[in-house]
């Protein structure tokens, strides 16, 4: 891969070389051997099992629950419901350090807001007994007709202006060429392969929660409020995550249920949310419906852009998808308005899913740009280059680092875009029609506060601790790379301890900000620990460095030595610690949020990218597959290109699913998600996966942090779906504005033969 | 899942006399037991019975034991060489892991994937509760059948293997309390009518012991084509199995079966009649496809299957006669 070559070339000039090297993840062997412990893997002595009972209507009132049969079944310890559960408090509204996914705790009232809502909880000795008893709980409802319609228009409510400049109405009216279309995206369910799970264990008035959470600190803070105990009495452990894609950012109702059940039965309780429950009770990307109006001159220069974005939300939470995330700054356009509004449906509360806002927003905007290119008879890459922005026109700020133009140009060259012929259905290969499409991508660049501790131990090991968690992307390895860089120790002598809320507070795994956030704190802590080590060396009698000025000493390859001498002539640091009768030296590292950093002030910070897609189309049988994707990413300096490319490839695969397959479908009669399993909710399988070519431009963004790193978890998904639908149009002549693209859409193609 | 007793049969007689549900690979039964759709009180394990062999018969045909796993059958040299349509159909179904478990007899009895059948919170399913109604009609019906449906049931038969066997004129051999008998595959599956709970010709206690395939006609070419939403691990929206014999550009012998569209593995006799003796041309293929779908009765969401099934037949015929 070109990325690795260019990074390797840069590495040759780097003194330590570990930063930017495509190293394997340090947690890889634990995962491939099945020894990594996920939340649901914890088995505690005396542990029992909880299974929720779900409502089978989506709107109405729970009239009566009959738990007598369930209560009498073998192994059943307790059936909890609204009538007998102790209070579950709400989390404090708008507390940024204690966010929950669903405001309303389970069982709070007898109203039913969505299908699958928890109405009771069975606790039994075994999971099988609890499952059987849960099925035996009888509920009577006063059912009402739910509203789960996918269509959000007609909408008569109030719009909220997100961003505005110029006079968009006048400019649209006067524009030479216009596009005015509405684009829709469906409910997508996060579907991380690891199920949501909670294992709760009380010791007196202290509780330990083994969780599958993207934020152990937030989770602890929120659960303390919800359970009505001091924050110090709650410990949250998340050693590994089988991903979350946003669905595990904040606690859901089951977390509190497991904890109160455990407090009730005075035994550890495990609650694993089933795959089917995960379609109704733990969030989803909401339906979006976005009207896009573009106006351009005959030369292709944008003069006006208006986005009116609706998304659905639940009856209990006002979840704003934020479809205007990337719209105000991606292109240069003097007149712009972005507005949004919410529409309530009888569904569980939506939750941020990989690239929230930007991903559905860019589907609409980049689809509209493709339609504009067609209307202008202009190449779609050319159209984007022509409208590239040199500053953030929403606020006048310069970009800290923006290379969208180079993404498009590099992608064009690698993809072979110059060979594209514009006419629909005009490209053929091996008895198939080819379609080529392109889209731009963007995602915000963030850095939040982080604290961490680094130790150098008498056991000869370096150790980092931080209450953050590795969502599965490689954060353990990022920590290890920084420790290796600073100490010169090999990975075999480095321990990274994450996923425990009692450690120094680190970031949520969200928004692609983990790497950018932890780097400066780990570097500072490592440097502090080394300084402490050198001070010990210079002040410990019996070492060769006793009495030396610590400033003249270095730690290299794990050895303390004089700066004037090679490391080989130094002394391993653990020998000095032993001589000094110390167990360890350690230091804390802290870094603040970029929002408070003078270096970042007045700058617009985003990542950029370009997606180039080829589809193969067999019109005779309406078979369409994505065959090739070239993706070029401008996400600052890439700390680990191997883990990074893995993220981008995974995101592209997810984008293929978004464009062609994924949709949670609700039965309109009762509001049930009817395809709530991994066979009927279609995600990409290996044979659906295209050839993917990932290139990182690798320009450091030093405004964000000293390493110049931004984030890569989400940017790879942005732009994939519109590039695919544009390629579909190019191959078939069918413009799909309502995802996913289905065979029934493709059958409308007038191209009947390859 | 409800509690059940489990016994392992050593002989066919022991199995058929045990009065329980037979379990082979379990890929359908265990799945449905977890959903409480199937609630057998007794499971009779038949994996130890001597029915796991594929044998060439003296008349040139093939005998396939009911316990032969889908993957073993698909890769059997005789099947690959002489019954390609069956091999292709098998390999287009499920996943490698499921095919390693699923058996020939079990796949013949595969139950529908209708989501309303699979979810016991719907009391209205005529397959599960005869006379209770059909939740699928008026529900999410994109994957449902368009041929052979009734006002009582629109559930699609999900199997690919059975479609291949339909086109090969397989015979199903069973053994039961009243002895052994043979049933032509064309007579094996019942239309739902007013009794969708009765899916096939098996009598209580009868066990499928093996399947026989007649010797393939020497000049015949075979194709299985499956159209679906994604490339793997996905049920058919429409599939076609074609066994064709042509000479001098004319169709001399033809068998066409369809999957993904019928309430049972669907033999397209009308298409065959429209093709017999005709030139192998696109116009005749299209006419045959029109004939095959002329009685199609789509639901609100699956009208596209009519056109898709026609295109599937045309392409499969084109491939089999090229």
HADDOCK unambig.tbl for C-alpha pairs under 7 A between the chains (distance, minus, plus):
assign (segid A and resid 132 and name CA) (segid B and resid 1 and name CA) 6.58 0.50 0.50
assign (segid A and resid 620 and name CA) (segid B and resid 311 and name CA) 6.53 0.50 0.50
assign (segid A and resid 621 and name CA) (segid B and resid 308 and name CA) 6.95 0.50 0.50
assign (segid A and resid 621 and name CA) (segid B and resid 311 and name CA) 5.65 0.50 0.50
assign (segid A and resid 621 and name CA) (segid B and resid 312 and name CA) 6.19 0.50 0.50
assign (segid A and resid 667 and name CA) (segid B and resid 139 and name CA) 6.13 0.50 0.50
assign (segid A and resid 667 and name CA) (segid B and resid 140 and name CA) 6.07 0.50 0.50
assign (segid A and resid 674 and name CA) (segid B and resid 115 and name CA) 6.79 0.50 0.50
assign (segid A and resid 685 and name CA) (segid B and resid 232 and name CA) 6.37 0.50 0.50
assign (segid A and resid 687 and name CA) (segid B and resid 231 and name CA) 5.71 0.50 0.50
assign (segid A and resid 687 and name CA) (segid B and resid 232 and name CA) 6.43 0.50 0.50
assign (segid A and resid 688 and name CA) (segid B and resid 230 and name CA) 6.55 0.50 0.50
assign (segid A and resid 688 and name CA) (segid B and resid 231 and name CA) 5.56 0.50 0.50
assign (segid A and resid 744 and name CA) (segid B and resid 304 and name CA) 5.65 0.50 0.50
